[in-house]
């Protein structure tokens, strides 16, 4: 069975692009080994991430993230069973708004700065709505 979790958290300390790139590299190695894919969005000191894959692996990753001292206020927003992956082939993707050089990183996604939408099969889901909400809001006071 495949599941998907969308969570939001606040960075406990500021993340510059170098720290985000390192976080991405670490996450990619672990997630790939566990069969987890998804998207990680970073903006205004906040993270929103969609994790998907086998239930045990996704629940394990979320549990580790919830205990990670780099994250605060970790809140699971949606956990749902899914029939197929929405981010198949992505071990993790991210986008920061701070530095144009980050676009050269493997896994870069222009989702936060472009009007990229999701495939129709995913676009009308609660998870897609949350990711777009994150993209379109000023989160400094959320």
Phi, psi and omega per residue, in radians:
X1 nan 2.386 3.068
X2 -1.763 2.492 3.062
X3 -2.283 2.856 3.085
X4 -2.322 2.375 3.039
X5 -2.172 2.352 2.964
X6 -2.018 2.230 3.088
X7 -2.305 2.859 3.059
X8 -2.288 2.532 3.099
X9 -2.576 2.961 3.076
X10 -1.973 2.406 3.084
X11 -1.168 2.258 3.132
X12 -1.233 -0.545 3.043
X13 -2.358 2.729 -3.115
X14 -1.054 2.455 3.072
X15 -1.909 2.065 2.976
X16 -1.539 3.120 -3.074
X17 -1.100 -0.585 3.110
X18 -1.138 -0.734 3.119
X19 -1.176 -0.675 3.087
X20 -1.132 -0.723 3.122
X21 -1.093 -0.707 3.107
X22 -1.156 -0.748 3.085
X23 -1.023 -0.742 3.120
X24 -1.079 -0.809 -3.128
X25 -1.071 -0.770 3.116
X26 -1.086 -0.804 -3.108
X27 -1.110 -0.718 -3.135
X28 -1.039 -0.783 -3.131
X29 -1.090 -0.857 -3.130
X30 -1.159 -0.802 -3.077
X31 -1.132 -0.719 3.130
X32 -1.085 -0.738 3.136
X33 -1.117 -0.541 -3.102
X34 -1.659 -0.048 -3.121
X35 1.327 0.497 -3.124
X36 -1.797 2.351 3.044
X37 -2.191 3.085 3.115
X38 2.700 -2.828 3.116
X39 -2.442 2.411 3.080
X40 -2.029 2.144 3.099
X41 -1.929 2.351 3.109
X42 -2.214 2.238 -3.079
X43 -2.828 2.308 3.037
X44 0.903 0.683 3.123
X45 1.337 0.175 3.122
X46 -2.051 2.649 3.005
X47 -2.106 2.485 2.869
X48 -2.282 2.312 -3.108
X49 -2.381 2.440 2.966
X50 -1.914 2.134 3.049
X51 -1.944 2.440 3.108
X52 -2.518 2.620 3.123
X53 2.650 -2.824 3.096
X54 -1.017 2.453 -3.050
X55 -0.922 -0.833 -3.106
X56 -1.034 -0.791 -3.107
X57 -1.153 -0.766 -3.126
X58 -1.156 -0.782 3.127
X59 -1.101 -0.665 3.099
X60 -1.119 -0.823 3.141
X61 -1.065 -0.771 -3.138
X62 -1.102 -0.711 3.118
X63 -1.061 -0.752 3.113
X64 -1.126 -0.761 3.134
X65 -1.086 -0.736 -3.121
X66 -1.081 -0.483 3.138
X67 -1.654 -0.116 -3.080
X68 -1.211 2.153 -3.102
X69 -1.155 -0.199 3.083
X70 -1.340 -0.256 -3.137
X71 -1.936 2.481 2.987
X72 -2.261 2.820 3.093
X73 0.905 0.785 3.138
X74 -1.280 2.140 -3.120
X75 -2.284 2.138 3.021
X76 -1.314 2.219 -3.100
X77 -1.778 -0.655 3.134
X78 -2.551 2.387 2.924
X79 -2.322 2.123 -3.083
X80 -2.516 2.648 2.997
X81 -1.317 2.448 3.113
X82 -2.252 2.627 -3.140
X83 -1.419 -0.606 3.132
X84 -2.599 2.811 -3.139
X85 -1.187 2.549 3.060
X86 -1.701 -0.377 -3.124
X87 -2.167 0.748 -3.121
X88 -1.017 2.347 3.135
X89 1.537 -0.098 3.079
X90 -1.785 2.024 3.045
X91 -1.378 -0.418 2.933
X92 3.070 2.537 3.093
X93 -2.311 2.710 3.107
X94 -2.685 2.950 3.048
X95 -2.648 2.296 3.025
X96 -1.970 2.663 3.138
X97 -1.665 -0.019 -2.950
X98 -1.488 -0.463 -2.959
X99 -2.598 2.155 -3.135
X100 -1.127 -0.446 -3.133
X101 -1.112 -0.390 -3.110
X102 -1.135 -0.342 -3.128
X103 -1.115 -0.290 3.101
X104 -1.420 -0.242 -3.128
X105 -1.189 2.463 3.040
X106 -1.089 2.365 -3.136
X107 1.632 -0.052 3.126
X108 -1.005 2.423 3.059
X109 -2.289 2.282 3.099
X110 -1.435 0.258 -3.047
X111 -0.940 -0.678 -3.083
X112 -1.312 -0.380 -3.072
X113 -1.964 -0.205 3.137
X114 -1.960 3.024 3.118
X115 -1.670 0.606 3.110
X116 -1.137 2.316 3.061
X117 -1.973 2.991 -3.104
X118 -1.584 2.880 3.037
X119 -1.018 2.591 -3.094
X120 -0.932 -0.594 -3.119
X121 -1.143 -0.400 -3.140
X122 -1.873 -0.446 -2.961
X123 -1.039 -0.509 -3.081
X124 -1.711 0.252 -3.133
X125 -1.557 2.846 3.080
X126 -1.083 -0.667 3.139
X127 -1.100 -0.775 3.118
X128 -1.105 -0.709 3.120
X129 -1.045 -0.778 3.135
X130 -1.105 -0.740 3.124
X131 -1.099 -0.709 3.100
X132 -1.204 -0.659 3.078
X133 -1.014 -0.815 3.116
X134 -1.033 -0.784 -3.130
X135 -1.069 -0.700 -2.945
X136 -1.638 0.032 -3.081
X137 -1.950 2.623 2.922
X138 -1.450 2.051 -2.988
X139 -1.802 0.119 -3.086
X140 -1.031 -0.563 -3.099
X141 -1.898 0.175 -3.116
X142 -1.463 nan nan
